[in-house]
Amino acid sequence: MLNPEECREIVRQLWPYLDGALPDELQARVSAHLESCLDCRSHYDFETAFLEAVRASANLGEQFEPLRARVLA
């Protein structure tokens, strides 16, 4: 962990970062931080895996639709 306050801010920005919704300057700052901070990178890896699992659930069929709806909510 580099700087606890900076790490907290980076982790708070991960969802908008993954959505590409941050201004370019902040997007670049988050990227640079993730390259050098293993703690924040682990949060990023988890959130990326979570999003991939949600996307994959779209192909599971109707029996999983109630679960999918709850996860997306």
N, CA, C, O and CB atoms as a CASP TS submission, in Angstrom:
PFRMAT TS
TARGET T0000
AUTHOR 0000-0000-0000
METHOD Language model
MODEL 1
PARENT N/A
ATOM      1  N   MET     1       0.857  -1.178   0.000  1.00  0.00           N
ATOM      2  CA  MET     1       0.000   0.000   0.000  1.00  0.00           C
ATOM      3  C   MET     1       0.897   1.233   0.000  1.00  0.00           C
ATOM      4  O   MET     1       1.805   1.356   0.822  1.00  0.00           O
ATOM      5  CB  MET     1      -0.972   0.002   1.231  1.00  0.00           C
ATOM      6  N   LEU     2       0.633   2.128  -0.919  1.00  0.00           N
ATOM      7  CA  LEU     2       1.462   3.317  -1.030  1.00  0.00           C
ATOM      8  C   LEU     2       1.092   4.362   0.009  1.00  0.00           C
ATOM      9  O   LEU     2       1.875   4.639   0.917  1.00  0.00           O
ATOM     10  CB  LEU     2       1.345   3.905  -2.416  1.00  0.00           C
ATOM     11  N   ASN     3      -0.058   4.925  -0.114  1.00  0.00           N
ATOM     12  CA  ASN     3      -0.559   5.952   0.781  1.00  0.00           C
ATOM     13  C   ASN     3      -2.008   5.589   1.090  1.00  0.00           C
ATOM     14  O   ASN     3      -2.841   5.558   0.184  1.00  0.00           O
ATOM     15  CB  ASN     3      -0.434   7.398   0.149  1.00  0.00           C
ATOM     16  N   PRO     4      -2.319   5.313   2.358  1.00  0.00           N
ATOM     17  CA  PRO     4      -3.671   4.838   2.684  1.00  0.00           C
ATOM     18  C   PRO     4      -4.791   5.745   2.180  1.00  0.00           C
ATOM     19  O   PRO     4      -5.811   5.246   1.704  1.00  0.00           O
ATOM     20  CB  PRO     4      -3.801   4.688   4.166  1.00  0.00           C
ATOM     21  N   GLU     5      -4.626   7.060   2.272  1.00  0.00           N
ATOM     22  CA  GLU     5      -5.676   7.963   1.793  1.00  0.00           C
ATOM     23  C   GLU     5      -5.820   7.879   0.280  1.00  0.00           C
ATOM     24  O   GLU     5      -6.936   7.848  -0.240  1.00  0.00           O
ATOM     25  CB  GLU     5      -5.375   9.407   2.211  1.00  0.00           C
ATOM     26  N   GLU     6      -4.695   7.842  -0.427  1.00  0.00           N
ATOM     27  CA  GLU     6      -4.745   7.732  -1.883  1.00  0.00           C
ATOM     28  C   GLU     6      -5.373   6.401  -2.290  1.00  0.00           C
ATOM     29  O   GLU     6      -6.170   6.349  -3.227  1.00  0.00           O
ATOM     30  CB  GLU     6      -3.331   7.869  -2.489  1.00  0.00           C
ATOM     31  N   CYS     7      -5.014   5.323  -1.585  1.00  0.00           N
ATOM     32  CA  CYS     7      -5.576   4.010  -1.895  1.00  0.00           C
ATOM     33  C   CYS     7      -7.092   3.996  -1.696  1.00  0.00           C
ATOM     34  O   CYS     7      -7.815   3.435  -2.519  1.00  0.00           O
ATOM     35  CB  CYS     7      -4.920   2.932  -1.024  1.00  0.00           C
ATOM     36  N   ARG     8      -7.574   4.598  -0.627  1.00  0.00           N
ATOM     37  CA  ARG     8      -9.025   4.663  -0.400  1.00  0.00           C
ATOM     38  C   ARG     8      -9.715   5.389  -1.554  1.00  0.00           C
ATOM     39  O   ARG     8     -10.772   4.966  -2.020  1.00  0.00           O
ATOM     40  CB  ARG     8      -9.337   5.372   0.941  1.00  0.00           C
ATOM     41  N   GLU     9      -9.111   6.479  -2.005  1.00  0.00           N
ATOM     42  CA  GLU     9      -9.691   7.240  -3.111  1.00  0.00           C
ATOM     43  C   GLU     9      -9.672   6.423  -4.400  1.00  0.00           C
ATOM     44  O   GLU     9     -10.643   6.440  -5.157  1.00  0.00           O
ATOM     45  CB  GLU     9      -8.932   8.561  -3.309  1.00  0.00           C
ATOM     46  N   ILE    10      -8.597   5.722  -4.651  1.00  0.00           N
ATOM     47  CA  ILE    10      -8.497   4.899  -5.862  1.00  0.00           C
ATOM     48  C   ILE    10      -9.556   3.802  -5.828  1.00  0.00           C
ATOM     49  O   ILE    10     -10.242   3.576  -6.825  1.00  0.00           O
ATOM     50  CB  ILE    10      -7.077   4.278  -5.996  1.00  0.00           C
ATOM     51  N   VAL    11      -9.695   3.128  -4.707  1.00  0.00           N
ATOM     52  CA  VAL    11     -10.684   2.046  -4.592  1.00  0.00           C
ATOM     53  C   VAL    11     -12.092   2.589  -4.796  1.00  0.00           C
ATOM     54  O   VAL    11     -12.926   1.923  -5.410  1.00  0.00           O
ATOM     55  CB  VAL    11     -10.576   1.350  -3.216  1.00  0.00           C
ATOM     56  N   ARG    12     -12.370   3.791  -4.290  1.00  0.00           N
ATOM     57  CA  ARG    12     -13.696   4.403  -4.497  1.00  0.00           C
ATOM     58  C   ARG    12     -13.950   4.714  -5.967  1.00  0.00           C
ATOM     59  O   ARG    12     -15.103   4.778  -6.395  1.00  0.00           O
ATOM     60  CB  ARG    12     -13.825   5.688  -3.671  1.00  0.00           C
ATOM     61  N   GLN    13     -12.903   4.904  -6.732  1.00  0.00           N
ATOM     62  CA  GLN    13     -13.037   5.255  -8.143  1.00  0.00           C
ATOM     63  C   GLN    13     -13.053   4.045  -9.072  1.00  0.00           C
ATOM     64  O   GLN    13     -13.202   4.207 -10.283  1.00  0.00           O
ATOM     65  CB  GLN    13     -11.920   6.169  -8.540  1.00  0.00           C
ATOM     66  N   LEU    14     -12.902   2.833  -8.531  1.00  0.00           N
ATOM     67  CA  LEU    14     -12.762   1.664  -9.396  1.00  0.00           C
ATOM     68  C   LEU    14     -13.980   1.396 -10.281  1.00  0.00           C
ATOM     69  O   LEU    14     -13.816   1.091 -11.462  1.00  0.00           O
ATOM     70  CB  LEU    14     -12.492   0.459  -8.557  1.00  0.00           C
ATOM     71  N   TRP    15     -15.194   1.500  -9.743  1.00  0.00           N
ATOM     72  CA  TRP    15     -16.366   1.224 -10.583  1.00  0.00           C
ATOM     73  C   TRP    15     -16.463   2.222 -11.731  1.00  0.00           C
ATOM     74  O   TRP    15     -16.634   1.803 -12.876  1.00  0.00           O
ATOM     75  CB  TRP    15     -17.653   1.264  -9.741  1.00  0.00           C
ATOM     76  N   PRO    16     -16.361   3.531 -11.471  1.00  0.00           N
ATOM     77  CA  PRO    16     -16.378   4.462 -12.612  1.00  0.00           C
ATOM     78  C   PRO    16     -15.188   4.236 -13.556  1.00  0.00           C
ATOM     79  O   PRO    16     -15.312   4.406 -14.769  1.00  0.00           O
ATOM     80  CB  PRO    16     -16.368   5.914 -12.107  1.00  0.00           C
ATOM     81  N   TYR    17     -14.045   3.854 -12.996  1.00  0.00           N
ATOM     82  CA  TYR    17     -12.875   3.553 -13.821  1.00  0.00           C
ATOM     83  C   TYR    17     -13.168   2.383 -14.759  1.00  0.00           C
ATOM     84  O   TYR    17     -12.875   2.447 -15.953  1.00  0.00           O
ATOM     85  CB  TYR    17     -11.655   3.234 -12.934  1.00  0.00           C
ATOM     86  N   LEU    18     -13.739   1.328 -14.216  1.00  0.00           N
ATOM     87  CA  LEU    18     -14.054   0.157 -15.036  1.00  0.00           C
ATOM     88  C   LEU    18     -15.114   0.470 -16.091  1.00  0.00           C
ATOM     89  O   LEU    18     -15.134  -0.144 -17.158  1.00  0.00           O
ATOM     90  CB  LEU    18     -14.528  -0.991 -14.151  1.00  0.00           C
ATOM     91  N   ASP    19     -15.986   1.416 -15.792  1.00  0.00           N
ATOM     92  CA  ASP    19     -17.016   1.823 -16.750  1.00  0.00           C
ATOM     93  C   ASP    19     -16.487   2.833 -17.770  1.00  0.00           C
ATOM     94  O   ASP    19     -17.191   3.190 -18.714  1.00  0.00           O
ATOM     95  CB  ASP    19     -18.209   2.416 -16.010  1.00  0.00           C
ATOM     96  N   GLY    20     -15.243   3.292 -17.578  1.00  0.00           N
ATOM     97  CA  GLY    20     -14.690   4.315 -18.468  1.00  0.00           C
ATOM     98  C   GLY    20     -15.361   5.660 -18.287  1.00  0.00           C
ATOM     99  O   GLY    20     -15.398   6.473 -19.210  1.00  0.00           O
ATOM    100  N   ALA    21     -15.896   5.898 -17.087  1.00  0.00           N
ATOM    101  CA  ALA    21     -16.681   7.099 -16.829  1.00  0.00           C
ATOM    102  C   ALA    21     -15.895   8.219 -16.153  1.00  0.00           C
ATOM    103  O   ALA    21     -16.463   9.262 -15.829  1.00  0.00           O
ATOM    104  CB  ALA    21     -17.858   6.747 -15.986  1.00  0.00           C
ATOM    105  N   LEU    22     -14.608   8.017 -15.937  1.00  0.00           N
ATOM    106  CA  LEU    22     -13.802   9.058 -15.289  1.00  0.00           C
ATOM    107  C   LEU    22     -13.232  10.011 -16.336  1.00  0.00           C
ATOM    108  O   LEU    22     -13.027   9.628 -17.488  1.00  0.00           O
ATOM    109  CB  LEU    22     -12.658   8.428 -14.458  1.00  0.00           C
ATOM    110  N   PRO    23     -12.980  11.248 -15.930  1.00  0.00           N
ATOM    111  CA  PRO    23     -12.261  12.155 -16.824  1.00  0.00           C
ATOM    112  C   PRO    23     -10.890  11.550 -17.166  1.00  0.00           C
ATOM    113  O   PRO    23     -10.331  10.792 -16.373  1.00  0.00           O
ATOM    114  CB  PRO    23     -12.098  13.569 -16.169  1.00  0.00           C
ATOM    115  N   ASP    24     -10.363  11.879 -18.321  1.00  0.00           N
ATOM    116  CA  ASP    24      -9.111  11.280 -18.793  1.00  0.00           C
ATOM    117  C   ASP    24      -7.980  11.371 -17.774  1.00  0.00           C
ATOM    118  O   ASP    24      -7.247  10.403 -17.571  1.00  0.00           O
ATOM    119  CB  ASP    24      -8.680  11.946 -20.073  1.00  0.00           C
ATOM    120  N   GLU    25      -7.837  12.512 -17.143  1.00  0.00           N
ATOM    121  CA  GLU    25      -6.751  12.708 -16.172  1.00  0.00           C
ATOM    122  C   GLU    25      -6.885  11.752 -14.984  1.00  0.00           C
ATOM    123  O   GLU    25      -5.899  11.159 -14.545  1.00  0.00           O
ATOM    124  CB  GLU    25      -6.738  14.163 -15.673  1.00  0.00           C
ATOM    125  N   LEU    26      -8.094  11.609 -14.473  1.00  0.00           N
ATOM    126  CA  LEU    26      -8.317  10.711 -13.340  1.00  0.00           C
ATOM    127  C   LEU    26      -8.198   9.253 -13.777  1.00  0.00           C
ATOM    128  O   LEU    26      -7.684   8.425 -13.026  1.00  0.00           O
ATOM    129  CB  LEU    26      -9.700  10.967 -12.712  1.00  0.00           C
ATOM    130  N   GLN    27      -8.663   8.934 -14.971  1.00  0.00           N
ATOM    131  CA  GLN    27      -8.527   7.574 -15.517  1.00  0.00           C
ATOM    132  C   GLN    27      -7.038   7.199 -15.563  1.00  0.00           C
ATOM    133  O   GLN    27      -6.665   6.090 -15.182  1.00  0.00           O
ATOM    134  CB  GLN    27      -9.173   7.474 -16.952  1.00  0.00           C
ATOM    135  N   ALA    28      -6.198   8.119 -16.026  1.00  0.00           N
ATOM    136  CA  ALA    28      -4.753   7.872 -16.107  1.00  0.00           C
ATOM    137  C   ALA    28      -4.142   7.741 -14.718  1.00  0.00           C
ATOM    138  O   ALA    28      -3.254   6.915 -14.504  1.00  0.00           O
ATOM    139  CB  ALA    28      -4.058   9.001 -16.880  1.00  0.00           C
ATOM    140  N   ARG    29      -4.614   8.551 -13.776  1.00  0.00           N
ATOM    141  CA  ARG    29      -4.093   8.482 -12.401  1.00  0.00           C
ATOM    142  C   ARG    29      -4.412   7.132 -11.766  1.00  0.00           C
ATOM    143  O   ARG    29      -3.556   6.534 -11.112  1.00  0.00           O
ATOM    144  CB  ARG    29      -4.683   9.620 -11.540  1.00  0.00           C
ATOM    145  N   VAL    30      -5.638   6.651 -11.957  1.00  0.00           N
ATOM    146  CA  VAL    30      -6.022   5.353 -11.416  1.00  0.00           C
ATOM    147  C   VAL    30      -5.178   4.252 -12.063  1.00  0.00           C
ATOM    148  O   VAL    30      -4.687   3.362 -11.369  1.00  0.00           O
ATOM    149  CB  VAL    30      -7.533   5.089 -11.643  1.00  0.00           C
ATOM    150  N   SER    31      -5.008   4.306 -13.372  1.00  0.00           N
ATOM    151  CA  SER    31      -4.197   3.307 -14.075  1.00  0.00           C
ATOM    152  C   SER    31      -2.778   3.263 -13.529  1.00  0.00           C
ATOM    153  O   SER    31      -2.246   2.187 -13.254  1.00  0.00           O
ATOM    154  CB  SER    31      -4.168   3.603 -15.574  1.00  0.00           C
ATOM    155  N   ALA    32      -2.170   4.427 -13.375  1.00  0.00           N
ATOM    156  CA  ALA    32      -0.795   4.494 -12.867  1.00  0.00           C
ATOM    157  C   ALA    32      -0.713   3.932 -11.455  1.00  0.00           C
ATOM    158  O   ALA    32       0.231   3.215 -11.121  1.00  0.00           O
ATOM    159  CB  ALA    32      -0.280   5.942 -12.888  1.00  0.00           C
ATOM    160  N   HIS    33      -1.692   4.253 -10.635  1.00  0.00           N
ATOM    161  CA  HIS    33      -1.697   3.758  -9.261  1.00  0.00           C
ATOM    162  C   HIS    33      -1.817   2.234  -9.237  1.00  0.00           C
ATOM    163  O   HIS    33      -1.119   1.560  -8.479  1.00  0.00           O
ATOM    164  CB  HIS    33      -2.848   4.397  -8.463  1.00  0.00           C
ATOM    165  N   LEU    34      -2.698   1.706 -10.063  1.00  0.00           N
ATOM    166  CA  LEU    34      -2.901   0.251 -10.090  1.00  0.00           C
ATOM    167  C   LEU    34      -1.645  -0.499 -10.530  1.00  0.00           C
ATOM    168  O   LEU    34      -1.433  -1.643 -10.128  1.00  0.00           O
ATOM    169  CB  LEU    34      -4.057  -0.099 -11.021  1.00  0.00           C
ATOM    170  N   GLU    35      -0.822   0.132 -11.342  1.00  0.00           N
ATOM    171  CA  GLU    35       0.421  -0.500 -11.787  1.00  0.00           C
ATOM    172  C   GLU    35       1.430  -0.641 -10.651  1.00  0.00           C
ATOM    173  O   GLU    35       2.275  -1.536 -10.677  1.00  0.00           O
ATOM    174  CB  GLU    35       1.037   0.302 -12.924  1.00  0.00           C
ATOM    175  N   SER    36       1.343   0.239  -9.653  1.00  0.00           N
ATOM    176  CA  SER    36       2.358   0.233  -8.605  1.00  0.00           C
ATOM    177  C   SER    36       1.857  -0.215  -7.232  1.00  0.00           C
ATOM    178  O   SER    36       2.656  -0.351  -6.306  1.00  0.00           O
ATOM    179  CB  SER    36       2.937   1.590  -8.484  1.00  0.00           C
ATOM    180  N   CYS    37       0.554  -0.446  -7.083  1.00  0.00           N
ATOM    181  CA  CYS    37       0.009  -0.790  -5.764  1.00  0.00           C
ATOM    182  C   CYS    37      -0.703  -2.143  -5.827  1.00  0.00           C
ATOM    183  O   CYS    37      -1.787  -2.261  -6.396  1.00  0.00           O
ATOM    184  CB  CYS    37      -0.968   0.315  -5.267  1.00  0.00           C
ATOM    185  N   LEU    38      -0.083  -3.144  -5.241  1.00  0.00           N
ATOM    186  CA  LEU    38      -0.658  -4.493  -5.266  1.00  0.00           C
ATOM    187  C   LEU    38      -1.959  -4.586  -4.489  1.00  0.00           C
ATOM    188  O   LEU    38      -2.849  -5.345  -4.871  1.00  0.00           O
ATOM    189  CB  LEU    38       0.331  -5.488  -4.709  1.00  0.00           C
ATOM    190  N   ASP    39      -2.089  -3.825  -3.401  1.00  0.00           N
ATOM    191  CA  ASP    39      -3.332  -3.858  -2.618  1.00  0.00           C
ATOM    192  C   ASP    39      -4.514  -3.370  -3.449  1.00  0.00           C
ATOM    193  O   ASP    39      -5.560  -4.018  -3.490  1.00  0.00           O
ATOM    194  CB  ASP    39      -3.192  -2.999  -1.349  1.00  0.00           C
ATOM    195  N   CYS    40      -4.349  -2.240  -4.103  1.00  0.00           N
ATOM    196  CA  CYS    40      -5.436  -1.703  -4.927  1.00  0.00           C
ATOM    197  C   CYS    40      -5.648  -2.577  -6.159  1.00  0.00           C
ATOM    198  O   CYS    40      -6.773  -2.730  -6.635  1.00  0.00           O
ATOM    199  CB  CYS    40      -5.134  -0.247  -5.349  1.00  0.00           C
ATOM    200  N   ARG    41      -4.574  -3.141  -6.665  1.00  0.00           N
ATOM    201  CA  ARG    41      -4.701  -4.029  -7.828  1.00  0.00           C
ATOM    202  C   ARG    41      -5.563  -5.242  -7.474  1.00  0.00           C
ATOM    203  O   ARG    41      -6.319  -5.727  -8.316  1.00  0.00           O
ATOM    204  CB  ARG    41      -3.302  -4.488  -8.324  1.00  0.00           C
ATOM    205  N   SER    42      -5.456  -5.738  -6.237  1.00  0.00           N
ATOM    206  CA  SER    42      -6.286  -6.878  -5.844  1.00  0.00           C
ATOM    207  C   SER    42      -7.766  -6.492  -5.816  1.00  0.00           C
ATOM    208  O   SER    42      -8.618  -7.312  -6.159  1.00  0.00           O
ATOM    209  CB  SER    42      -5.851  -7.409  -4.464  1.00  0.00           C
ATOM    210  N   HIS    43      -8.084  -5.270  -5.418  1.00  0.00           N
ATOM    211  CA  HIS    43      -9.477  -4.787  -5.480  1.00  0.00           C
ATOM    212  C   HIS    43      -9.939  -4.725  -6.935  1.00  0.00           C
ATOM    213  O   HIS    43     -11.047  -5.144  -7.271  1.00  0.00           O
ATOM    214  CB  HIS    43      -9.612  -3.383  -4.809  1.00  0.00           C
ATOM    215  N   TYR    44      -9.070  -4.196  -7.781  1.00  0.00           N
ATOM    216  CA  TYR    44      -9.381  -4.107  -9.207  1.00  0.00           C
ATOM    217  C   TYR    44      -9.621  -5.498  -9.798  1.00  0.00           C
ATOM    218  O   TYR    44     -10.584  -5.703 -10.537  1.00  0.00           O
ATOM    219  CB  TYR    44      -8.240  -3.397  -9.961  1.00  0.00           C
ATOM    220  N   ASP    45      -8.753  -6.442  -9.474  1.00  0.00           N
ATOM    221  CA  ASP    45      -8.896  -7.805  -9.991  1.00  0.00           C
ATOM    222  C   ASP    45     -10.213  -8.431  -9.542  1.00  0.00           C
ATOM    223  O   ASP    45     -10.886  -9.096 -10.330  1.00  0.00           O
ATOM    224  CB  ASP    45      -7.720  -8.674  -9.535  1.00  0.00           C
ATOM    225  N   PHE    46     -10.585  -8.219  -8.270  1.00  0.00           N
ATOM    226  CA  PHE    46     -11.846  -8.755  -7.766  1.00  0.00           C
ATOM    227  C   PHE    46     -13.031  -8.143  -8.504  1.00  0.00           C
ATOM    228  O   PHE    46     -13.928  -8.861  -8.947  1.00  0.00           O
ATOM    229  CB  PHE    46     -11.973  -8.499  -6.262  1.00  0.00           C
ATOM    230  N   GLU    47     -13.036  -6.815  -8.638  1.00  0.00           N
ATOM    231  CA  GLU    47     -14.164  -6.151  -9.276  1.00  0.00           C
ATOM    232  C   GLU    47     -14.262  -6.520 -10.754  1.00  0.00           C
ATOM    233  O   GLU    47     -15.363  -6.634 -11.293  1.00  0.00           O
ATOM    234  CB  GLU    47     -14.043  -4.638  -9.121  1.00  0.00           C
ATOM    235  N   THR    48     -13.126  -6.706 -11.406  1.00  0.00           N
ATOM    236  CA  THR    48     -13.126  -7.136 -12.803  1.00  0.00           C
ATOM    237  C   THR    48     -13.708  -8.550 -12.917  1.00  0.00           C
ATOM    238  O   THR    48     -14.523  -8.819 -13.800  1.00  0.00           O
ATOM    239  CB  THR    48     -11.689  -7.089 -13.387  1.00  0.00           C
ATOM    240  N   ALA    49     -13.288  -9.446 -12.027  1.00  0.00           N
ATOM    241  CA  ALA    49     -13.809 -10.818 -12.044  1.00  0.00           C
ATOM    242  C   ALA    49     -15.309 -10.825 -11.755  1.00  0.00           C
ATOM    243  O   ALA    49     -16.053 -11.597 -12.360  1.00  0.00           O
ATOM    244  CB  ALA    49     -13.063 -11.696 -11.013  1.00  0.00           C
ATOM    245  N   PHE    50     -15.755  -9.970 -10.837  1.00  0.00           N
ATOM    246  CA  PHE    50     -17.175  -9.875 -10.518  1.00  0.00           C
ATOM    247  C   PHE    50     -17.972  -9.448 -11.753  1.00  0.00           C
ATOM    248  O   PHE    50     -18.999 -10.047 -12.068  1.00  0.00           O
ATOM    249  CB  PHE    50     -17.403  -8.884  -9.361  1.00  0.00           C
ATOM    250  N   LEU    51     -17.500  -8.416 -12.446  1.00  0.00           N
ATOM    251  CA  LEU    51     -18.196  -7.953 -13.644  1.00  0.00           C
ATOM    252  C   LEU    51     -18.227  -9.033 -14.724  1.00  0.00           C
ATOM    253  O   LEU    51     -19.236  -9.198 -15.409  1.00  0.00           O
ATOM    254  CB  LEU    51     -17.528  -6.690 -14.186  1.00  0.00           C
ATOM    255  N   GLU    52     -17.143  -9.757 -14.872  1.00  0.00           N
ATOM    256  CA  GLU    52     -17.117 -10.845 -15.852  1.00  0.00           C
ATOM    257  C   GLU    52     -18.118 -11.934 -15.489  1.00  0.00           C
ATOM    258  O   GLU    52     -18.767 -12.498 -16.370  1.00  0.00           O
ATOM    259  CB  GLU    52     -15.709 -11.441 -15.954  1.00  0.00           C
ATOM    260  N   ALA    53     -18.249 -12.234 -14.198  1.00  0.00           N
ATOM    261  CA  ALA    53     -19.214 -13.237 -13.756  1.00  0.00           C
ATOM    262  C   ALA    53     -20.645 -12.768 -14.025  1.00  0.00           C
ATOM    263  O   ALA    53     -21.495 -13.561 -14.432  1.00  0.00           O
ATOM    264  CB  ALA    53     -19.026 -13.540 -12.259  1.00  0.00           C
ATOM    265  N   VAL    54     -20.907 -11.491 -13.800  1.00  0.00           N
ATOM    266  CA  VAL    54     -22.244 -10.950 -14.069  1.00  0.00           C
ATOM    267  C   VAL    54     -22.544 -11.029 -15.563  1.00  0.00           C
ATOM    268  O   VAL    54     -23.643 -11.417 -15.959  1.00  0.00           O
ATOM    269  CB  VAL    54     -22.357  -9.483 -13.570  1.00  0.00           C
ATOM    270  N   ARG    55     -21.570 -10.662 -16.388  1.00  0.00           N
ATOM    271  CA  ARG    55     -21.779 -10.736 -17.844  1.00  0.00           C
ATOM    272  C   ARG    55     -22.027 -12.180 -18.283  1.00  0.00           C
ATOM    273  O   ARG    55     -22.884 -12.440 -19.128  1.00  0.00           O
ATOM    274  CB  ARG    55     -20.558 -10.154 -18.598  1.00  0.00           C
ATOM    275  N   ALA    56     -21.271 -13.116 -17.705  1.00  0.00           N
ATOM    276  CA  ALA    56     -21.430 -14.527 -18.065  1.00  0.00           C
ATOM    277  C   ALA    56     -22.788 -15.052 -17.630  1.00  0.00           C
ATOM    278  O   ALA    56     -23.338 -15.953 -18.262  1.00  0.00           O
ATOM    279  CB  ALA    56     -20.317 -15.369 -17.437  1.00  0.00           C
ATOM    280  N   SER    57     -23.329 -14.495 -16.557  1.00  0.00           N
ATOM    281  CA  SER    57     -24.619 -14.977 -16.064  1.00  0.00           C
ATOM    282  C   SER    57     -25.745 -14.674 -17.038  1.00  0.00           C
ATOM    283  O   SER    57     -26.819 -15.268 -16.942  1.00  0.00           O
ATOM    284  CB  SER    57     -24.930 -14.358 -14.713  1.00  0.00           C
ATOM    285  N   ALA    58     -25.519 -13.769 -17.965  1.00  0.00           N
ATOM    286  CA  ALA    58     -26.548 -13.440 -18.952  1.00  0.00           C
ATOM    287  C   ALA    58     -26.865 -14.635 -19.843  1.00  0.00           C
ATOM    288  O   ALA    58     -27.926 -14.672 -20.468  1.00  0.00           O
ATOM    289  CB  ALA    58     -26.103 -12.256 -19.808  1.00  0.00           C
ATOM    290  N   ASN    59     -25.979 -15.594 -19.910  1.00  0.00           N
ATOM    291  CA  ASN    59     -26.154 -16.755 -20.782  1.00  0.00           C
ATOM    292  C   ASN    59     -26.564 -18.022 -20.029  1.00  0.00           C
ATOM    293  O   ASN    59     -26.496 -19.116 -20.589  1.00  0.00           O
ATOM    294  CB  ASN    59     -24.880 -17.014 -21.536  1.00  0.00           C
ATOM    295  N   LEU    60     -26.979 -17.895 -18.789  1.00  0.00           N
ATOM    296  CA  LEU    60     -27.289 -19.072 -17.983  1.00  0.00           C
ATOM    297  C   LEU    60     -28.724 -19.571 -18.156  1.00  0.00           C
ATOM    298  O   LEU    60     -29.041 -20.683 -17.735  1.00  0.00           O
ATOM    299  CB  LEU    60     -27.042 -18.766 -16.538  1.00  0.00           C
ATOM    300  N   GLY    61     -29.570 -18.790 -18.750  1.00  0.00           N
ATOM    301  CA  GLY    61     -30.942 -19.229 -18.966  1.00  0.00           C
ATOM    302  C   GLY    61     -31.911 -18.622 -17.973  1.00  0.00           C
ATOM    303  O   GLY    61     -31.521 -17.922 -17.039  1.00  0.00           O
ATOM    304  N   GLU    62     -33.168 -18.902 -18.195  1.00  0.00           N
ATOM    305  CA  GLU    62     -34.238 -18.307 -17.403  1.00  0.00           C
ATOM    306  C   GLU    62     -34.227 -18.723 -15.940  1.00  0.00           C
ATOM    307  O   GLU    62     -34.653 -17.946 -15.085  1.00  0.00           O
ATOM    308  CB  GLU    62     -35.553 -18.661 -18.000  1.00  0.00           C
ATOM    309  N   GLN    63     -33.756 -19.915 -15.627  1.00  0.00           N
ATOM    310  CA  GLN    63     -33.793 -20.370 -14.235  1.00  0.00           C
ATOM    311  C   GLN    63     -32.949 -19.482 -13.325  1.00  0.00           C
ATOM    312  O   GLN    63     -33.190 -19.436 -12.119  1.00  0.00           O
ATOM    313  CB  GLN    63     -33.308 -21.813 -14.141  1.00  0.00           C
ATOM    314  N   PHE    64     -31.960 -18.774 -13.883  1.00  0.00           N
ATOM    315  CA  PHE    64     -31.109 -17.913 -13.077  1.00  0.00           C
ATOM    316  C   PHE    64     -31.490 -16.438 -13.178  1.00  0.00           C
ATOM    317  O   PHE    64     -30.805 -15.588 -12.609  1.00  0.00           O
ATOM    318  CB  PHE    64     -29.676 -18.093 -13.486  1.00  0.00           C
ATOM    319  N   GLU    65     -32.549 -16.125 -13.879  1.00  0.00           N
ATOM    320  CA  GLU    65     -32.935 -14.738 -14.070  1.00  0.00           C
ATOM    321  C   GLU    65     -33.219 -13.999 -12.755  1.00  0.00           C
ATOM    322  O   GLU    65     -32.788 -12.854 -12.619  1.00  0.00           O
ATOM    323  CB  GLU    65     -34.146 -14.677 -14.953  1.00  0.00           C
ATOM    324  N   PRO    66     -33.924 -14.599 -11.779  1.00  0.00           N
ATOM    325  CA  PRO    66     -34.125 -13.871 -10.515  1.00  0.00           C
ATOM    326  C   PRO    66     -32.802 -13.542  -9.804  1.00  0.00           C
ATOM    327  O   PRO    66     -32.649 -12.451  -9.255  1.00  0.00           O
ATOM    328  CB  PRO    66     -35.014 -14.693  -9.583  1.00  0.00           C
ATOM    329  N   LEU    67     -31.870 -14.465  -9.814  1.00  0.00           N
ATOM    330  CA  LEU    67     -30.563 -14.205  -9.198  1.00  0.00           C
ATOM    331  C   LEU    67     -29.836 -13.122  -9.965  1.00  0.00           C
ATOM    332  O   LEU    67     -29.276 -12.209  -9.358  1.00  0.00           O
ATOM    333  CB  LEU    67     -29.709 -15.488  -9.148  1.00  0.00           C
ATOM    334  N   ARG    68     -29.833 -13.202 -11.264  1.00  0.00           N
ATOM    335  CA  ARG    68     -29.164 -12.200 -12.095  1.00  0.00           C
ATOM    336  C   ARG    68     -29.736 -10.823 -11.824  1.00  0.00           C
ATOM    337  O   ARG    68     -28.981  -9.859 -11.697  1.00  0.00           O
ATOM    338  CB  ARG    68     -29.300 -12.547 -13.584  1.00  0.00           C
ATOM    339  N   ALA    69     -31.039 -10.709 -11.734  1.00  0.00           N
ATOM    340  CA  ALA    69     -31.695  -9.425 -11.472  1.00  0.00           C
ATOM    341  C   ALA    69     -31.276  -8.858 -10.115  1.00  0.00           C
ATOM    342  O   ALA    69     -31.050  -7.655  -9.987  1.00  0.00           O
ATOM    343  CB  ALA    69     -33.223  -9.585 -11.527  1.00  0.00           C
ATOM    344  N   ARG    70     -31.174  -9.722  -9.106  1.00  0.00           N
ATOM    345  CA  ARG    70     -30.747  -9.264  -7.776  1.00  0.00           C
ATOM    346  C   ARG    70     -29.304  -8.792  -7.802  1.00  0.00           C
ATOM    347  O   ARG    70     -28.978  -7.775  -7.190  1.00  0.00           O
ATOM    348  CB  ARG    70     -30.910 -10.385  -6.739  1.00  0.00           C
ATOM    349  N   VAL    71     -28.443  -9.506  -8.494  1.00  0.00           N
ATOM    350  CA  VAL    71     -27.034  -9.115  -8.564  1.00  0.00           C
ATOM    351  C   VAL    71     -26.893  -7.775  -9.278  1.00  0.00           C
ATOM    352  O   VAL    71     -26.141  -6.908  -8.832  1.00  0.00           O
ATOM    353  CB  VAL    71     -26.202 -10.199  -9.287  1.00  0.00           C
ATOM    354  N   LEU    72     -27.609  -7.605 -10.376  1.00  0.00           N
ATOM    355  CA  LEU    72     -27.519  -6.359 -11.124  1.00  0.00           C
ATOM    356  C   LEU    72     -28.095  -5.185 -10.357  1.00  0.00           C
ATOM    357  O   LEU    72     -27.660  -4.048 -10.538  1.00  0.00           O
ATOM    358  CB  LEU    72     -28.223  -6.496 -12.443  1.00  0.00           C
ATOM    359  N   ALA    73     -29.080  -5.455  -9.495  1.00  0.00           N
ATOM    360  CA  ALA    73     -29.673  -4.373  -8.699  1.00  0.00           C
ATOM    361  C   ALA    73     -28.700  -3.935  -7.641  1.00  0.00           C
ATOM    362  O   ALA    73     -29.003  -3.032  -6.860  1.00  0.00           O
ATOM    363  CB  ALA    73     -31.000  -4.813  -8.054  1.00  0.00           C
TER
END
